[in-house]
């Protein structure tokens, strides 16, 4: 089965949900406390990603081409690997 970004995202969400259930059941921590912690972690993650990002002007064709090439190369490699498996 080919995996895509959505599959990985759903797997991560499922794993986090199971971890939360275990923590709630084993430690007695209220689910709201865990939810608040996830919200804080999400906000911090967004800040970190924003800090790592690089602004690209739409008139900078070289940077746009490089971004598109990088994105497409990962798709081509993944599709090539999957086709070899079948």
C-alpha positions as CSV (number, residue, x, y, z in Angstrom):
1,X,0.0,0.0,0.0
2,X,1.3,3.4,-1.0
3,X,1.6,5.8,1.9
4,X,1.1,9.6,1.6
5,X,1.4,12.5,3.9
6,X,-2.2,12.1,5.1
7,X,-1.6,8.5,6.1
8,X,1.4,9.5,8.2
9,X,-0.6,12.4,9.8
10,X,-3.4,10.1,10.7
11,X,-1.0,7.6,12.2
12,X,0.6,10.3,14.3
13,X,-2.8,11.5,15.5
14,X,-3.8,7.9,16.4
15,X,-0.6,7.4,18.3
16,X,-1.0,10.6,20.2
17,X,-4.6,9.8,21.0
18,X,-3.6,6.4,22.4
19,X,-0.8,8.0,24.4
20,X,-3.3,10.5,25.9
21,X,-5.6,7.7,26.8
22,X,-2.9,5.8,28.6
23,X,-1.7,8.9,30.5
24,X,-5.3,9.8,31.5
25,X,-6.1,6.3,32.7
26,X,-2.8,5.6,34.4
27,X,-2.0,8.9,36.1
28,X,-5.4,10.5,36.6
29,X,-4.4,13.7,34.8
30,X,-7.5,15.5,33.6
31,X,-7.9,15.4,29.8
32,X,-8.3,19.2,29.7
33,X,-4.7,19.5,31.1
34,X,-3.4,17.3,28.3
35,X,-5.4,19.1,25.7
36,X,-4.1,22.5,26.9
37,X,-0.5,21.1,26.7
38,X,-1.1,19.9,23.1
39,X,-2.3,23.4,22.2
40,X,0.8,25.0,23.7
41,X,3.0,22.4,21.9
42,X,1.2,23.2,18.6
43,X,1.7,26.9,19.0
44,X,5.4,26.5,19.8
45,X,5.8,24.2,16.8
46,X,4.3,26.8,14.6
47,X,6.6,29.4,16.0
48,X,9.6,27.2,15.4
49,X,8.6,26.4,11.8
50,X,7.9,30.1,11.1
51,X,11.4,30.9,12.3
52,X,12.9,28.2,10.0
53,X,11.0,29.4,7.0
54,X,12.4,31.6,4.2
55,X,10.3,34.2,2.5
56,X,10.2,33.8,-1.3
57,X,9.1,36.6,-3.7
58,X,6.8,35.5,-6.4
59,X,9.1,37.3,-8.9
60,X,12.1,35.2,-7.8
61,X,11.8,32.5,-10.5
62,X,15.0,30.7,-9.5
63,X,13.8,30.1,-5.9
64,X,10.3,29.1,-7.1
65,X,11.9,26.6,-9.5
66,X,14.1,25.2,-6.8
67,X,11.2,24.7,-4.5
68,X,9.1,23.0,-7.1
69,X,12.0,20.8,-8.1
70,X,12.6,19.7,-4.6
71,X,9.0,19.0,-4.0
72,X,8.6,17.0,-7.2
73,X,11.8,15.1,-6.7
74,X,10.5,13.6,-3.4
75,X,7.3,12.6,-5.2
76,X,9.1,11.0,-8.1
77,X,11.5,9.0,-5.8
78,X,8.5,7.8,-3.7
79,X,6.5,6.8,-6.7
80,X,9.5,5.1,-8.2
81,X,10.2,3.1,-5.0
82,X,6.5,2.1,-4.8
83,X,6.4,1.0,-8.4
84,X,9.5,-1.2,-7.9
85,X,7.7,-2.9,-4.9
86,X,4.7,-3.9,-7.0
